[in-house]
Structures are given as C-alpha cells and as structure tokens.
Amino acid sequence: MPDDNAPPTLRSKRSLTLRFNIPISKTSRFWEALGEGKFVTTKCEDCGRLSFPPQADCPNCMSPNSGWVELGTEAELLTFTYVQITPTSFVDHDPYVVAIGRLKEGLNVLAWVEGGDPAKLKPGAKLGIETRKDAEGGPYYVFVTK
C-alpha cells in the first residue's frame, strides 16, 4: 500500500542519450594548445586574474579582455577519489582516479590521474600534467604521478 506521506518519485528504465553543443569559440585556443602539447589558460588583461578552466570573461571583474598564458605542468595533489563504479558514459573504462591538483600559479585543476597505485596517493604528492589525444584525435590532459 502506497505511503501518502512519501515524497513523489519518478522511476524509469529508459536509457537517456545526451548530446551537448557547447560553444567554445572564445576558448578554442585552449583545445588547440592541448593538441600542440601545451597547457594554457586565460589571464584578464584588466585585473590580472588567471582563470582555470579558461574563461571568455573574467569572473573577477567581468572584463571581456583576456589573453592566453602558458601554465606550468607541475601540481600538488589536494584531494582525489577512486571511481570503481563508473557512470554509463564511462562504462568502457576501468576504474579510475579523479583528482584536484594545485598548480604553482595557484590554480586548482581537475583531471584523471594516470599511473601509480591509488592506494599510495596522498595529499601533497607531486603530479605532472601531460596532454593526450583520444581515439578520435581530440585533445585532453591528465595528471601523472611523479
């Protein structure tokens, strides 16, 4: 017998296919640079703030005036999680580690971690950033353990 006080729920066994069209015209240089093996971001030309991920407009002063700067590829591990039960979109991937690392420039970056034993990862560990290309040639970046 249904509980009249229970909150309403929606249950479905349908699969959902999501398609995203994300405009990247103002940040396309980031993807081009990754394809060239470089790790870059935007820097506001008005207030000097670095933003990651790259931003078309400065989140600090809202200025549309930004330039591109190359970032270092060394980071310190802040936190991480070991994903054993993958979401549907990553069903073909083995369990993986996702981490947040802090660059020397003070920016926090989110990325998958390649290499190393997840059981041996600890906050403060040194990480590197490397660029990669997926099976279709799309660029991306990862942390690598040092």
C-alpha positions as CSV (number, residue, x, y, z in Angstrom):
1,M,0.0,0.0,0.0
2,P,1.5,3.4,-1.0
3,D,2.6,5.8,1.7
4,D,0.7,9.0,1.2
5,N,3.3,11.0,3.1
6,A,6.3,9.8,1.0
7,P,7.8,12.3,-1.4
8,P,6.9,11.8,-5.1
9,T,9.4,9.8,-7.1
10,L,10.0,9.2,-10.8
11,R,11.3,5.8,-11.8
12,S,12.3,4.9,-15.4
13,K,14.2,2.1,-17.0
14,R,14.8,4.1,-20.2
15,S,18.3,4.9,-21.3
16,L,19.0,8.6,-21.9
17,T,21.2,9.8,-24.6
18,L,22.6,13.3,-24.1
19,R,24.0,15.5,-26.7
20,F,25.8,18.7,-25.9
21,N,26.6,21.6,-28.2
22,I,29.0,23.7,-26.1
23,P,30.2,26.9,-27.8
24,I,33.9,27.1,-27.5
25,S,34.8,29.9,-29.9
26,K,36.2,32.2,-27.2
27,T,38.2,29.4,-25.6
28,S,39.1,27.3,-28.6
29,R,42.8,28.3,-28.1
30,F,42.8,26.0,-25.0
31,W,41.9,23.0,-27.2
32,E,44.3,24.0,-29.9
33,A,47.1,24.4,-27.4
34,L,46.4,21.0,-25.9
35,G,46.6,19.5,-29.4
36,E,50.1,21.1,-29.6
37,G,51.1,19.6,-26.3
38,K,50.8,22.9,-24.4
39,F,48.7,23.7,-21.2
40,V,47.3,27.2,-21.3
41,T,44.6,29.3,-19.7
42,T,43.2,32.9,-19.8
43,K,44.5,35.9,-17.9
44,C,42.5,39.0,-17.5
45,E,44.2,42.0,-19.1
46,D,42.4,44.4,-16.8
47,C,42.8,42.9,-13.3
48,G,45.5,40.2,-14.0
49,R,43.5,37.3,-12.7
50,L,44.2,33.8,-14.0
51,S,41.2,31.5,-14.6
52,F,41.0,27.8,-15.0
53,P,39.3,26.5,-16.8
54,P,39.8,29.3,-19.4
55,Q,37.0,31.9,-19.3
56,A,35.7,34.1,-22.0
57,D,35.0,36.9,-19.4
58,C,36.9,37.4,-16.2
59,P,35.0,36.0,-13.3
60,N,36.6,38.6,-11.0
61,C,35.9,41.9,-12.8
62,M,33.7,40.7,-15.7
63,S,36.1,42.2,-18.3
64,P,35.9,40.6,-21.8
65,N,39.6,41.4,-22.2
66,S,41.7,38.4,-21.7
67,G,44.9,36.9,-23.1
68,W,46.5,33.5,-23.2
69,V,49.3,32.3,-20.9
70,E,51.1,29.0,-20.7
71,L,50.9,27.3,-17.4
72,G,53.4,25.1,-15.6
73,T,52.9,21.4,-15.7
74,E,53.7,20.6,-12.0
75,A,50.9,20.3,-9.4
76,E,50.4,19.2,-5.8
77,L,47.7,16.8,-5.1
78,L,45.0,18.3,-2.9
79,T,42.4,15.6,-3.0
80,F,41.2,12.6,-5.1
81,T,38.6,9.9,-5.4
82,Y,38.9,6.4,-6.8
83,V,35.9,5.7,-9.1
84,Q,35.2,2.0,-9.1
85,I,31.6,2.1,-10.3
86,T,31.7,4.1,-13.4
87,P,28.9,6.2,-14.9
88,T,27.3,5.0,-18.0
89,S,29.3,7.4,-20.2
90,F,32.5,5.7,-18.9
91,V,31.3,2.1,-18.9
92,D,34.2,1.1,-21.2
93,H,36.8,2.4,-18.8
94,D,38.4,0.6,-16.0
95,P,38.1,2.1,-12.5
96,Y,40.0,5.4,-12.4
97,V,41.2,8.2,-10.2
98,V,40.0,11.8,-10.5
99,A,42.0,14.4,-8.6
100,I,42.2,18.1,-7.9
101,G,45.8,19.4,-8.0
102,R,47.1,22.9,-7.3
103,L,49.4,24.4,-9.9
104,K,52.4,26.6,-8.8
105,E,50.3,29.5,-10.3
106,G,47.7,28.9,-7.5
107,L,45.0,27.5,-9.8
108,N,43.2,24.3,-8.9
109,V,42.8,21.8,-11.8
110,L,40.6,18.7,-12.0
111,A,41.8,15.8,-14.0
112,W,42.1,12.0,-14.2
113,V,45.3,10.5,-12.8
114,E,47.3,8.1,-14.8
115,G,49.9,5.7,-13.4
116,G,50.7,4.8,-9.9
117,D,48.8,2.9,-7.3
118,P,45.7,4.7,-6.0
119,A,46.3,3.2,-2.5
120,K,49.7,5.1,-2.4
121,L,48.3,8.5,-3.4
122,K,48.3,11.1,-0.6
123,P,47.5,14.8,-0.5
124,G,50.7,16.7,-1.1
125,A,52.0,14.2,-3.7
126,K,53.7,15.7,-6.7
127,L,51.9,15.4,-10.0
128,G,52.7,16.3,-13.6
129,I,50.3,17.4,-16.3
130,E,50.5,15.8,-19.7
131,T,48.5,16.2,-22.8
132,R,46.9,13.3,-24.7
133,K,44.7,12.6,-27.7
134,D,41.7,10.3,-27.6
135,A,40.9,7.7,-30.3
136,E,39.2,10.4,-32.5
137,G,42.2,12.7,-32.1
138,G,40.5,15.0,-29.5
139,P,43.0,16.6,-27.1
140,Y,42.7,16.3,-23.3
141,Y,45.1,16.4,-20.3
142,V,45.8,14.1,-17.4
143,F,47.8,14.2,-14.2
144,V,50.6,11.7,-14.0
145,T,52.2,10.6,-10.7
146,K,55.9,11.5,-10.2
